[in-house]
Amino acid sequence: MMQGIQQGRPALSVKGVIVNDGDKAMTAPLVLVKLRNAGGRDIFEWIYQLPEPVLAAGAKMAFETSLADPPAEARNLEVTFKNAE
């Protein structure tokens, strides 16, 4: 996670790598990012879709997603993966 400025506005960027450590191709998951306040309550979330729909066996895919003007009360984040529907 990085905080910065994007087009003159505060921004939050999340970077990571998804790895398919299996021996078969898989559908790329959706990346779900949740922001939480100091009390642990979810206050904002967004979903990022990877640019490639399939990860080959043993493949890695880097991702980066950003949010301009994140809620000021955000203190923590959680990144999880969901099955693409």
N, CA, C and O of each residue as an XYZ file, in Angstrom:
340
protein
N       0.851     -1.165      0.000
C       0.000      0.000      0.000
C       0.897      1.228      0.000
O       1.903      1.292      0.707
N       0.502      2.198     -0.814
C       1.239      3.455     -0.879
C       0.240      4.606     -0.910
O      -0.805      4.523     -1.555
N       0.571      5.654     -0.219
C      -0.215      6.871     -0.309
C       0.566      7.859     -1.146
O       1.793      7.912     -1.076
N      -0.145      8.640     -1.937
C       0.534      9.603     -2.783
C      -0.462     10.590     -3.350
O      -1.559     10.780     -2.824
N      -0.048     11.211     -4.440
C      -0.877     12.190     -5.125
C      -1.099     11.683     -6.549
O      -0.161     11.254     -7.221
N      -2.347     11.740     -6.996
C      -2.707     11.318     -8.351
C      -3.548     12.435     -8.959
O      -4.635     12.736     -8.466
N      -3.053     13.042    -10.015
C      -3.737     14.158    -10.671
C      -4.074     15.261     -9.665
O      -5.158     15.843     -9.701
N      -3.121     15.534     -8.766
C      -3.278     16.614     -7.804
C      -4.158     16.299     -6.609
O      -4.422     17.181     -5.792
N      -4.622     15.051     -6.487
C      -5.496     14.657     -5.374
C      -4.840     13.540     -4.582
O      -4.040     12.784     -5.133
N      -5.167     13.421     -3.283
C      -4.636     12.301     -2.507
C      -5.061     10.979     -3.151
O      -6.157     10.873     -3.701
N      -4.193      9.986     -3.077
C      -4.500      8.685     -3.672
C      -3.898      7.568     -2.835
O      -2.907      7.755     -2.128
N      -4.511      6.424     -2.933
C      -4.045      5.209     -2.268
C      -3.828      4.163     -3.345
O      -4.735      3.893     -4.133
N      -2.641      3.567     -3.394
C      -2.329      2.534     -4.377
C      -2.053      1.221     -3.672
O      -1.400      1.187     -2.628
N      -2.549      0.150     -4.244
C      -2.330     -1.194     -3.726
C      -1.673     -1.996     -4.841
O      -2.193     -2.072     -5.954
N      -0.518     -2.599     -4.530
C       0.217     -3.408     -5.502
C       0.378     -4.812     -4.952
O       0.454     -5.012     -3.740
N       0.429     -5.772     -5.843
C       0.652     -7.146     -5.418
C       0.947     -8.046     -6.598
O       1.010     -7.601     -7.744
N       1.124     -9.314     -6.298
C       1.378    -10.331     -7.314
C       0.498    -11.528     -7.001
O       0.455    -12.003     -5.866
N      -0.194    -12.003     -8.006
C      -0.992    -13.218     -7.873
C      -0.228    -14.341     -8.548
O       0.252    -14.186     -9.670
N      -0.116    -15.478     -7.862
C       0.640    -16.615     -8.368
C      -0.281    -17.819     -8.474
O      -1.003    -18.143     -7.531
N      -0.253    -18.478     -9.620
C      -0.944    -19.751     -9.783
C       0.095    -20.837     -9.542
O       0.875    -21.161    -10.438
N       0.110    -21.397     -8.341
C       1.107    -22.424     -8.033
C       0.592    -23.827     -8.332
O       1.211    -24.821     -7.953
N      -0.536    -23.897     -9.010
C      -1.093    -25.191     -9.411
C      -0.495    -25.682    -10.713
O       0.347    -25.018    -11.318
N      -0.945    -26.859    -11.137
C      -0.429    -27.442    -12.379
C      -1.412    -27.302    -13.543
O      -1.221    -27.905    -14.599
N      -2.469    -26.501    -13.344
C      -3.448    -26.246    -14.401
C      -3.728    -24.753    -14.471
O      -3.579    -24.035    -13.482
N      -4.134    -24.295    -15.651
C      -4.536    -22.897    -15.805
C      -5.747    -22.631    -14.921
O      -6.527    -23.540    -14.635
N      -5.900    -21.386    -14.490
C      -7.033    -21.014    -13.646
C      -7.593    -19.669    -14.092
O      -6.883    -18.841    -14.663
N      -8.865    -19.472    -13.823
C      -9.474    -18.175    -14.066
C      -8.896    -17.179    -13.072
O      -8.831    -17.452    -11.873
N      -8.481    -16.039    -13.570
C      -7.903    -15.027    -12.692
C      -8.979    -14.513    -11.737
O     -10.089    -14.201    -12.168
N      -8.663    -14.423    -10.448
C      -9.660    -13.926     -9.496
C      -9.808    -12.412     -9.593
O      -8.974    -11.732    -10.192
N     -10.862    -11.904     -9.007
C     -11.031    -10.469     -8.828
C     -10.319    -10.079     -7.541
O     -10.292    -10.856     -6.587
N      -9.746     -8.890     -7.506
C      -9.068     -8.374     -6.320
C     -10.052     -7.456     -5.590
O     -10.513     -6.460     -6.148
N     -10.367     -7.800     -4.342
C     -11.292     -7.013     -3.536
C     -10.494     -6.259     -2.478
O      -9.806     -6.872     -1.662
N     -10.583     -4.931     -2.492
C      -9.878     -4.089     -1.530
C     -10.921     -3.428     -0.635
O     -11.846     -2.778     -1.121
N     -10.766     -3.601      0.681
C     -11.677     -2.991      1.651
C     -10.887     -2.039      2.536
O      -9.804     -2.373      3.016
N     -11.436     -0.857      2.745
C     -10.854      0.110      3.675
C     -11.676      0.093      4.950
O     -12.903      0.008      4.911
N     -10.980      0.175      6.092
C     -11.647      0.150      7.393
C     -11.247      1.360      8.213
O     -10.152      1.902      8.069
N     -12.168      1.772      9.084
C     -11.855      2.880      9.994
C     -11.102      2.335     11.212
O     -10.823      1.139     11.289
N     -10.778      3.205     12.151
C     -10.010      2.809     13.334
C     -10.747      1.774     14.177
O     -10.114      1.000     14.895
N     -12.058      1.751     14.099
C     -12.858      0.772     14.835
C     -13.012     -0.559     14.123
O     -13.652     -1.470     14.647
N     -12.433     -0.683     12.932
C     -12.493     -1.937     12.189
C     -13.705     -2.087     11.293
O     -13.916     -3.152     10.712
N     -14.504     -1.042     11.172
C     -15.713     -1.104     10.337
C     -15.346     -0.811      8.887
O     -14.590      0.119      8.607
N     -15.896     -1.624      7.947
C     -15.695     -1.372      6.524
C     -16.346     -0.047      6.157
O     -17.513      0.191      6.468
N     -15.576      0.816      5.487
C     -16.133      2.112      5.096
C     -16.110      2.322      3.588
O     -16.803      3.202      3.077
N     -15.317      1.520      2.866
C     -15.268      1.647      1.415
C     -14.644      0.372      0.863
O     -13.786     -0.238      1.501
N     -15.082     -0.025     -0.327
C     -14.452     -1.164     -0.996
C     -14.516     -0.967     -2.495
O     -15.383     -0.268     -3.019
N     -13.569     -1.607     -3.174
C     -13.626     -1.627     -4.632
C     -13.052     -2.935     -5.128
O     -12.299     -3.614     -4.430
N     -13.425     -3.272     -6.354
C     -12.982     -4.512     -6.989
C     -12.132     -4.146     -8.197
O     -12.486     -3.277     -8.994
N     -11.008     -4.828     -8.308
C     -10.118     -4.641     -9.453
C     -10.102     -5.938    -10.259
O      -9.905     -7.023     -9.711
N     -10.311     -5.808    -11.559
C     -10.259     -6.980    -12.443
C      -8.902     -7.019    -13.128
O      -8.479     -6.039    -13.742
N      -8.231     -8.140    -13.021
C      -6.918     -8.291    -13.644
C      -7.040     -8.175    -15.155
O      -8.081     -8.514    -15.718
N      -5.980     -7.697    -15.825
C      -6.066     -7.481    -17.269
C      -6.151     -8.775    -18.083
O      -6.675     -8.767    -19.197
N      -5.650     -9.869    -17.547
C      -5.709    -11.160    -18.244
C      -6.725    -12.050    -17.532
O      -6.684    -12.167    -16.308
N      -7.636    -12.678    -18.279
C      -8.685    -13.478    -17.641
C      -8.223    -14.843    -17.125
O      -8.917    -15.467    -16.322
N      -7.055    -15.310    -17.579
C      -6.590    -16.652    -17.203
C      -5.127    -16.582    -16.781
O      -4.320    -15.888    -17.398
N      -4.799    -17.320    -15.710
C      -3.403    -17.484    -15.280
C      -2.974    -18.902    -15.626
O      -3.584    -19.869    -15.170
N      -1.938    -19.024    -16.422
C      -1.413    -20.340    -16.774
C      -0.802    -21.001    -15.545
O      -0.485    -20.327    -14.565
N      -0.638    -22.310    -15.597
C       0.001    -23.039    -14.497
C       1.383    -22.442    -14.243
O       2.176    -22.275    -15.170
N       1.667    -22.123    -12.975
C       2.959    -21.567    -12.596
C       3.149    -20.093    -12.926
O       4.217    -19.541    -12.663
N       2.147    -19.450    -13.491
C       2.282    -18.051    -13.908
C       2.123    -17.095    -12.727
O       1.503    -17.419    -11.714
N       2.703    -15.905    -12.893
C       2.572    -14.816    -11.925
C       2.024    -13.610    -12.674
O       2.340    -13.391    -13.844
N       1.194    -12.829    -11.981
C       0.668    -11.612    -12.583
C       0.696    -10.495    -11.549
O       0.054    -10.586    -10.502
N       1.442     -9.444    -11.851
C       1.487     -8.283    -10.968
C       0.248     -7.430    -11.221
O      -0.293     -7.405    -12.327
N      -0.190     -6.733    -10.176
C      -1.319     -5.824    -10.334
C      -1.077     -4.574     -9.512
O      -0.312     -4.574     -8.548
N      -1.749     -3.507     -9.920
C      -1.759     -2.261     -9.160
C      -3.113     -1.601     -9.379
O      -3.575     -1.466    -10.512
N      -3.730     -1.199     -8.306
C      -5.002     -0.509     -8.366
C      -4.936      0.698     -7.440
O      -4.307      0.648     -6.384
N      -5.586      1.773     -7.842
C      -5.520      3.016     -7.078
C      -6.907      3.582     -6.823
O      -7.854      3.327     -7.566
N      -6.996      4.350     -5.759
C      -8.224      5.049     -5.408
C      -7.870      6.499     -5.141
O      -7.088      6.798     -4.239
N      -8.449      7.410     -5.932
C      -8.259      8.835     -5.689
C      -9.196      9.269     -4.568
O     -10.317      8.773     -4.458
N      -8.741     10.175     -3.759
C      -9.525     10.705     -2.640
C     -10.073      9.622     -1.712
O     -11.284      9.552     -1.503
N      -9.209      8.783     -1.155
C      -9.711      7.767     -0.218
C     -10.332      8.432      1.009
O      -9.955      9.550      1.361
N     -11.269      7.764      1.658
C     -11.891      8.348      2.852
C     -10.825      8.707      3.894
O      -9.928      7.913      4.176
N     -10.935      9.895      4.452
C      -9.947     10.381      5.427
C      -9.904      9.513      6.677
O      -8.863      9.422      7.328
N     -11.023      8.871      7.023
C     -11.068      8.061      8.233
C     -10.507      6.645      8.039
O     -10.458      5.872      8.996
N     -10.083      6.295      6.816
C      -9.516      4.960      6.564
C      -8.202      4.796      7.317
O      -7.315      5.646      7.231
N      -8.086      3.692      8.060
C      -6.878      3.421      8.827
C      -6.247      2.077      8.477
O      -5.045      1.891      8.666
N      -7.040      1.147      7.973
C      -6.550     -0.190      7.638
C      -7.165     -0.626      6.318
O      -8.191     -0.103      5.883
N      -6.513     -1.595      5.695
C      -7.100     -2.176      4.493
C      -6.927     -3.672      4.501
O      -6.055     -4.220      5.175
N      -7.785     -4.321      3.731
C      -7.723     -5.764      3.544
C      -7.824     -6.045      2.062
O      -8.669     -5.472      1.375
N      -6.967     -6.925      1.561
C      -6.998     -7.338      0.167
C      -7.301     -8.822      0.143
O      -6.586     -9.619      0.750
N      -8.362     -9.192     -0.556
C      -8.740    -10.594     -0.707
C      -9.045    -10.839     -2.185
O      -9.037     -9.918     -3.002
N      -9.308    -12.084     -2.498
C      -9.613    -12.462     -3.864
C     -10.982    -13.123     -3.927
O     -11.370    -13.865     -3.025
N     -11.703    -12.845     -4.997
C     -13.022    -13.418     -5.228
C     -13.003    -14.131     -6.566
O     -12.257    -13.752     -7.469
N     -13.817    -15.155     -6.693
C     -13.977    -15.800     -7.989
C     -14.659    -14.841     -8.948
O     -15.632    -14.177     -8.589
N     -14.145    -14.769    -10.168
C     -14.804    -13.960    -11.190
C     -16.093    -14.678    -11.569
O     -16.114    -15.900    -11.719
N     -17.142    -13.926    -11.719
C     -18.442    -14.542    -12.034
C     -18.744    -14.467    -13.495
O     -19.794    -14.936    -13.934
